Amino acid sequence: MTEAAELPPAPEHARDVFGDRFADAARYAELLAEAGVQRGLIGPREVPRLWERHLLNCAVLSEVVPEGVTVCDVGSGAGLPGIPLALVREDLKITLLEPLLRRTNFLTEVVELLGLDHVTVVRGRAEEVMGKLPPVHVVTARAVAPLDRLATWGIPLLRPYGEMLALKGDTAEEELKAASTALSKLGAVETSILHVGEGIVDPMSTVVRVKVGESPGGVRFAAKRAKAARTGRTRRRR
């Protein structure tokens, strides 16, 4: 049996990033290194780089998230980037959206243990909850799918003039070019590649930002959302 990797001490700048929530961030790191590995949510090889590659890499996304908005973290998995974002931004209302039961169980445990009252865990796929969850200002995602496919799941969850923020790696520019036609059909009006976390993570985190116009998801998705909303109202009357 391979010996479990040891979680390294938190980098000094982690205290600055997480502030009063540093102890909770450290507890979350421990949960990922222990239960997260045991339940197959992260690989054991990720444990030595949990702070730099995962917690801090996700926390710096807060640099480009507007104040006081609603956020849906699509395909949240073990809670990345949603939970680090929640730890540094208590002004946000965050939904962690994840289809797998073992992952939502873990997320619920973490949210309750850390007292993240501004975070809700929802089990489901993005295409299943469209029209059932209120549209959000911001959709976040990390390591979920290529951008063109991710956009078909995330953009329809946005409210008009919202934005999708996808943490990507070296392929960000290539993916953005390949997805340009799909993004346009889904109602995107502006795209950009941002680099965040200067002086905190090296290399800096790469974020693809997709802003939408009046009809996020396009006409077809707008009709689907409206139908789902009408169905929900009918069921409530009954």
Secondary structure, DSSP 8 states (H G I E B T S, - for coil): -----------HHHHHHHGGGHHHHHHHHHHIIIIIHHTTSS-GGGGGGIIIIIIIHHHGGGGGS-TT-EEEEET-TTTTTHHHHHHH-TTSEEEEEE--HHHHHHHHHHHHHHT-TTEEEEES-HHHHBTTB--EEEEEEESSS-HHHHHHHHGGGEEEEEEEEEEE-TTHHHHHHHTHHHHHHTTEEEEEEEEE-TTTSSS-EEEEEEEE-SSTTHHHHHHHHHHHHHHHHHHHH-
